[in-house]
């Protein structure tokens, strides 16, 4: 399994969610291999690929989202760093919504993606997900939204491991914006 395995993205999300919920994961670091070994796996993870889980934790650790605390008994507890806490707050996909500010700043957020045909399922999932949180299709694989939404977009890209396929643009004017303003009730 390479780094682009979507399961790793989902595992990272689960690790962060559980840490955010206050679950300290009991881990020991193998001195020979320098990788995490899980001592007690939460029930929902028992069926998961152990190696994938270790890789996901490692990846969170190297991106400084978690910090380690060494215990006297030789085990290590992983805790969320401040950065990780802010990140984990956004990791609740079912309740993902964009907060509308009281006033529109007059700018358009444009999300463009260029995903190869062989990853058609990823393309469809992204499109559906973006539309679910309120983005409107401007043309094929180009969506638009009037309010700040980069955190939510970031989260979706992280979830699908799709960052390299997506561009995010902030625009001051779109030539057919009257139609868009009507759609978003901005008139």
JOPE-V61647 format. One record per backbone hydrogen bond with DSSP energy under -1.0 kcal/mol. CO is the residue of the C=O (numbers start at 1). NH is the residue of the N-H. If there is no record, write none. Layout:
<<CO & NH> <CO & NH>>
//
This chain:
<<2 & 5> <5 & 8> <6 & 10> <7 & 11> <8 & 12> <9 & 13> <10 & 14> <11 & 15> <12 & 16> <13 & 17> <14 & 18> <15 & 19> <16 & 20> <17 & 21> <18 & 23> <19 & 22> <26 & 39> <27 & 76> <28 & 37> <30 & 34> <35 & 30> <37 & 28> <42 & 45> <43 & 46> <45 & 48> <49 & 53> <50 & 54> <51 & 55> <52 & 56> <53 & 57> <54 & 58> <55 & 59> <56 & 60> <57 & 61> <58 & 62> <59 & 63> <60 & 65> <61 & 64> <65 & 81> <67 & 79> <69 & 77> <71 & 74> <75 & 71> <76 & 27> <77 & 69> <79 & 67> <81 & 85> <82 & 86> <83 & 87> <84 & 88> <85 & 89> <87 & 90> <88 & 91> <92 & 95> <93 & 96> <108 & 171> <109 & 145> <110 & 169> <111 & 143> <112 & 167> <116 & 119> <117 & 120> <119 & 123> <120 & 124> <121 & 125> <122 & 126> <123 & 127> <124 & 128> <125 & 129> <126 & 130> <127 & 131> <128 & 132> <129 & 133> <130 & 135> <131 & 134> <136 & 144> <139 & 142> <141 & 113> <142 & 138> <142 & 139> <143 & 111> <144 & 136> <145 & 109> <149 & 153> <150 & 154> <151 & 155> <152 & 156> <153 & 157> <154 & 158> <155 & 159> <156 & 160> <157 & 162> <162 & 165> <163 & 166> <165 & 114> <167 & 112> <169 & 110> <171 & 108> <174 & 177> <176 & 180> <177 & 181> <178 & 182> <179 & 183> <180 & 184> <181 & 186> <182 & 185>>
//
